[in-house]
Amino acid sequence: MGKYLQETNRKHIGEFAQALAEAIERPARDILSISDVSDLLCCSVDTVRRIPHDELPVYRVGKSNLYLRDELIAFVRTRRVKTVDVTNLMAGFEDIDDEIQGVLDSPPVDVREPSRRRVK
């Protein structure tokens, strides 16, 4: 690995360690601002604003949008991506491969419609 990459990795690891230490020292708040939510979800404030209110409830206090930590966690849990077992998926394709090979091995079939012209 090049010297530049090593220095860059060290820098990013240092920044991550510092952010983690700050997060551990900071007490967990139950009420979050929109910028807190965007930081936790690793997205922009505009993206948070586009989340439908029936999926992530918003509480309006004055001009501030506030969110509850428990509801944010519940929202994230509903977004779980289900994994697919690739071995079972590939087993289904073996049958399809056999069918395709059978079609390729069969003699060609003329599927054109017969001509409507009269032959004299």
N, C-alpha and C positions, 0 to 999 in steps of 0.2 A: 504494500500500500504506500502511496506517495506521501511525502512529508506534509503536503498541503492538506490531504485528506485526513491524516492523523490529527493535525491541528484543528481542523474543522469538526471532526468527530468529538475531540476533547472539549471544544467550545460548546457544542450542542449538549453533550452529556453534562457539562457543568451547569448550563442553563436549566436543563431538566431537573437536576438535583436541587438547584436553588428554588425552582417553582414548587417542587414536591415538598421541600422543607417549609416553605411559606404556607402551603396548603395544610400541612399537618399542624402548624402553630395556630393557624386561623380557625376560630371556632366555626362549626357548621351552623349556618343560619337557616331558619325554616322559611323565611320570606326572601325571595330573590328578585332583583331588578332584571330588566330585559337584557342588560349587558352581562350580568352574572349568568343568565340562562344561555346566552350566546357563547360565552366562554366555556361553560360546562358541556355544551353540545358541539363545540368546535365548529361553529358556523357563524354567519353574519347576523346582525340584529334584524336586517330585512327578512332573512330566512325565518327567524323566530316569529316575526310579525305575520308571516304568511301561514303559520300553522293554524288550522281551524280551531276556533274557541271550544268546539265540542270535543276536540281531541286533547287540547291542553288549555284548561280554563285560565282566564286572565282576570285579575282583580284590579279595578281602576281606583286609584286614590289620587285625587287631584288630576294632574296630567301624567302621572306615572303609571306604567303597567307593571303590576307585581304578580309573581308566580309563587306557588307553594312547592317546596322541595319534594314532598311526598308525591304530589301530582306530576312533577317533572320526572321522577323516577318511574312512576307507573306508565307515563307516556313512552319513555325509552324502552321499558320492558315489552310494550305492545309492538315495538318495531323490530323484534328479534328476527333475524334472517334464518330460515330453516335450512339446514344442510342436507345435501343429497348424497346417498350412498352410491358412489360411482360404480361399485362392483355389481350391484343389482341392476343398475341402469344399463350397463354394458351387456348384461345377460339378455336383456330384451332385444338388443340390437342384433344378436347372433341370428335369431329367427328371421329378422328382416333381411340380413345379409344373404341367407340361404334363398329366400324368395327372390331377391334381386338377381342372384346368380342364376336361378332357374329361368327367369325371364330372359336374361342375356344369352343363355345357352339354347333357348328354343328357336325354331326357324322363324324367319321374318314373316309377318302377316301383312297382307295388303289391306289397308283400312280405308282406301279411297272409295268413294261412292261410284257405282257404275255410271257410265255416260248415258245421258238421256237422248243422245242423237240416234237416229235410225241408221242402221247400216244397210246399204243397198247391195 
